[in-house]
Amino acid sequence: MAGADGDDSLYPIAVLIDELRNEDVQLRLNSIKKLSTIALALGVERTRTELLPFLTDTIYDEDEVLLALAEQLGNFTMLPPLESLATVEETVVRDKAVESLRKISQEHSPVDLEVHFEPLVKRLASGDWFTSRTSACGLFSVCYPRVSSTVKAEIRQHFRTLCSDDTPMVRRAAASKLGEFAKVLELDYVKSDIISLFTALASDEQDSVRLLAVEACVSIATLLPQEDLETLVMPTLRQAAEDKSWRVRYMVADKFSEKAVGPEITKNDLVPAFQNLLKDCEAEVRAAAANKVKEFCENLPEDNREQIIMTHILPCVKELVSDTNQHVKSALASVIMGLSTILGKDNTIEHLLPLFLAQLKDECPEVRLNIISNLDCVNEVIGIRQLSQSLLPAIVELAEDAKWRVRLAIIEYMPLLAGQLGVEFFDEKLNTLCMAWLIDHVYAIREAATCNLMKLVEKFGAEWAQNTIVPKVLGMANDPNYLHRMTTLFCINALSEACGQDITTKQMLPVVLKMSNDQVANVRFNVAKSLQKIGPVLDSNALQTEVKPVLEKLATDTDMDVKYFAQEAISDVKLRSTNQSSAQDRPPLAALQNKVF
Amino acid sequence: DVISTVEFNQTGDLLATGDKGGRVVIFQRETESKGESEEVGETGDSGEYNVYSTFQSHEPDFDYLKSLEIEEKINKIRWLPQQNAAHFLLSTNDKTIKLWKVSERDKRPEGYNLKDEEGRLKDISTITSLQVPVLKPTDLMVEVRPRRVFSNGHTYHVNSISVNSDGETYLSADDLRINMWHLGITDRSFSILPNNIVDIKPANMEDLTEVITAAEFHPHHCHLFVYSSSKGTLRLCDMRASALCDRHTKLFEEPEDPGSRSFFSEIISSVSDVKFSHSGRYLLTRDYLTAKVWDLNMDKGPVETYQVHEYLRSKLCSLYENDCIFDKFECVWNSSDSVIMTGAYNSFFRMFDRETGRGVTLEAWRESSKPRAVLRTRRVYNGGKRRRGDVGVDSLDFTKKILHMAWHPSENIIAIAATNNLYIFQDRVNPEAQVQ
């Protein structure tokens, strides 16, 4: 394909090839990404004899170049460079090389697979360095289903060897691929080979290996017929749940509910094991188990689910509510509300409600927040009224917390709460809080408060806004503190769209215009910015007769910033008045909020 | 510059030193196949260590929040187990740990389409076919590249780093805290384990009575590590027990003899170094005057105690005044755990045979590092009969300290740092009888 007549079409390819070894990483990266173009120009033969050897030895390069190379090579059937990439020390590059090799393997015919691919896997599996052996672990499962039975036996042997490798890194790689490999094996071999490997890895001396075996347990359990589970898998799982290392128990807690082991084993083994994890001496384990409470309960066999939860799980959950570790409590608080849908109205009121209430009074704000953020689950079951008596003090306390991040978090739940509690309750109890945040001494809180108002207006409508919020917001325009006066402007920016043209023009605009005479320059240039922002909501008449003169006056202000923003606004407003369809292309609301200051 | 750390890699073929100027120098042992294989023991340069690569690991830095200068001095170097043709090492100064890759390169690509090798552009019209770069052999180049920088993990000075046997994590210790890192993750929030595996910082710094002086992982069990304190205690922690290792599994402590208590007791009992034996069964510690061997199975007290320079006991007052009493001597095991070695003053270092309990004092000086020179044993005159060549306690040179040293992992080769000089001694005659 390489034209011999010195034509111009060679030039771009020549540049690409030269830049493969440019000093600039970005240019090398660029060339690597166009590898297919280069290969196409060189033709099959030259790609194989010239490009291939060059790429195979390019493993000195920066990680990002190698990563790109490993990815690109997935589009070729060029094994040698990938083989060398599969031995580099950087895990991401190795993983990408393995991924590409797996992709390529699918394009091999069964014969090619045995002649070319399988030998590569074997070379990697018996490589001197552990990096190559770890890479091999990920390749067995793609070869296995498509090769002859002799080769299959060899592959099983290799895998077995790697499972008992000297270095923990290889054993970890093998353990993490055990489940995947088991899936492609014949059931007989799963029982004879995989189980013994699994048992060995699950009792490895290094807990970093054992904990990966727990993960494999999940996939193996799904492969085996129910009657074999008890003898083949359960002993190991029971042992893992009581492992000396908390990290292994943590894994069990974390992967637990994914196990499909059937109702009988669940009742006899998993429930007691889960109880133990909920009572574990290590807080990390309890937190992981607490996180799984809802999922675990959901997956219990339905016929006696309620009974199991009530007699076995709930007592443990009750203890966790007063756990000494706040991470455990907050993990529980994030899921405990979900139990109400499983247990139904009566049980929820009798047993869960006291727990919710206790957590609402917890000393740790995160626990309270997690309860409040999941109120919707309870609302469906028992209605929020049951909670509201306790909810209110909890909310008020969070709203006044000394840490501004806590206040910020509760503000973010306000729209949700408002939706659940209804407008009446809100007006009565929460409205004052929402207004108080507007004059918080932390800017982030004031900002969130304005955003919150906007969401409330979207929920309760413009009429509600006009009666409850707008007067208060506009009242702040006369506040002696200029920061509060600016808050008025920020609120107007946020609310104008939700409130609509009528309210904006009649009530908000006069206030903004009046503020253009403010003595603080920051207020004045924010007036300019506000006018620019609410411009799209106003009708063109108001724009021309009221907004424009004010902006023109501001454009001659003594302050540089005021001038600048006024001019910005003028050019923007002009643009809009000439372009009537402007409402379509104004920045989205989110962008608007970002620009609030 | 003044050498501040010495460390062999796992095979012993490479030796790295770090110095006060933030430089790391790597020495490589000449491969014996280069000389005539028959006369390996006799040829001059076979088995010798020559400079392999030198690079600047750390630069002086400034902490703007605390208005503190951060020295570039390399506090510790640790090699990672070899994972491919390249070698990796961790180096740390007071605050920042860096992972370096040391690799060799003996090929260089050649051939451009649009320019010649000197970089002159070719006439485009002469280009009629594409050229793929070809790799040509060149002289061996050693490349050292930074791979990871683990920063912001320590508020106080890092005194130890130790690579875990699981091959993916390591620990770093400062005065009050031990951090656990994943080698692939520099941003601590991503680490698998909670980072502060040990944290002894009291609520009020006035209440601080004890600091961490050294920490090390067990050579085989990935869940065990030990740390030593300024009060002379060792704590063994099991990471399986809980995420935060604030409760030790075992406490090794020697009961204090009330009779010998003095103003200096606490200072001289501070442990300056702790090392697991290769077998993993014993711990070797060094305090100001002694080296001790502890059995992991016995926490009542050390199983062996070796006096390194007991004659200094009467000099503690002046050693306190010139700050020498705070010197941090390191200690090492030989490959078979049968001999221990530690440093002293006046360019002396000491070796103790654990079998016989006998110790020798050796001197690191220029003459003895010549090929085939014999290490000189020395004696410090301390009452009794004075022999020729003995050095009086008063004439010891306290500026010539031997603080840092390393022992080859499988052979009787030792590397001794004596201020600016690195001495490598090797036993060629009979590897089994090094000590005498």
Boltz contact constraints between the chains, C-beta under 6 A:
constraints:
  - contact:
      token1: [A, 2]
      token2: [B, 129]
      max_distance: 6.0
  - contact:
      token1: [A, 2]
      token2: [B, 130]
      max_distance: 6.0
  - contact:
      token1: [A, 4]
      token2: [B, 128]
      max_distance: 6.0
  - contact:
      token1: [A, 6]
      token2: [B, 128]
      max_distance: 6.0
  - contact:
      token1: [A, 13]
      token2: [B, 130]
      max_distance: 6.0
  - contact:
      token1: [A, 14]
      token2: [B, 113]
      max_distance: 6.0
  - contact:
      token1: [A, 14]
      token2: [B, 114]
      max_distance: 6.0
  - contact:
      token1: [A, 17]
      token2: [B, 113]
      max_distance: 6.0
  - contact:
      token1: [A, 18]
      token2: [B, 112]
      max_distance: 6.0
  - contact:
      token1: [A, 18]
      token2: [B, 113]
      max_distance: 6.0
  - contact:
      token1: [A, 18]
      token2: [B, 114]
      max_distance: 6.0
  - contact:
      token1: [A, 21]
      token2: [B, 109]
      max_distance: 6.0
  - contact:
      token1: [A, 21]
      token2: [B, 133]
      max_distance: 6.0
  - contact:
      token1: [A, 50]
      token2: [B, 132]
      max_distance: 6.0
  - contact:
      token1: [A, 51]
      token2: [B, 132]
      max_distance: 6.0
  - contact:
      token1: [A, 54]
      token2: [B, 132]
      max_distance: 6.0
  - contact:
      token1: [A, 54]
      token2: [B, 133]
      max_distance: 6.0
  - contact:
      token1: [A, 57]
      token2: [B, 135]
      max_distance: 6.0
  - contact:
      token1: [A, 60]
      token2: [B, 105]
      max_distance: 6.0
  - contact:
      token1: [A, 87]
      token2: [B, 84]
      max_distance: 6.0
  - contact:
      token1: [A, 89]
      token2: [B, 83]
      max_distance: 6.0
  - contact:
      token1: [A, 89]
      token2: [B, 84]
      max_distance: 6.0
  - contact:
      token1: [A, 91]
      token2: [B, 184]
      max_distance: 6.0
  - contact:
      token1: [A, 129]
      token2: [B, 83]
      max_distance: 6.0
  - contact:
      token1: [A, 129]
      token2: [B, 84]
      max_distance: 6.0
  - contact:
      token1: [A, 130]
      token2: [B, 83]
      max_distance: 6.0
  - contact:
      token1: [A, 131]
      token2: [B, 83]
      max_distance: 6.0
  - contact:
      token1: [A, 131]
      token2: [B, 84]
      max_distance: 6.0
  - contact:
      token1: [A, 168]
      token2: [B, 166]
      max_distance: 6.0
  - contact:
      token1: [A, 168]
      token2: [B, 167]
      max_distance: 6.0
  - contact:
      token1: [A, 169]
      token2: [B, 167]
      max_distance: 6.0
  - contact:
      token1: [A, 206]
      token2: [B, 166]
      max_distance: 6.0
  - contact:
      token1: [A, 206]
      token2: [B, 222]
      max_distance: 6.0
  - contact:
      token1: [A, 207]
      token2: [B, 223]
      max_distance: 6.0
  - contact:
      token1: [A, 207]
      token2: [B, 240]
      max_distance: 6.0
  - contact:
      token1: [A, 208]
      token2: [B, 166]
      max_distance: 6.0
  - contact:
      token1: [A, 244]
      token2: [B, 240]
      max_distance: 6.0
  - contact:
      token1: [A, 245]
      token2: [B, 240]
      max_distance: 6.0
  - contact:
      token1: [A, 246]
      token2: [B, 242]
      max_distance: 6.0
  - contact:
      token1: [A, 282]
      token2: [B, 242]
      max_distance: 6.0
  - contact:
      token1: [A, 284]
      token2: [B, 243]
      max_distance: 6.0
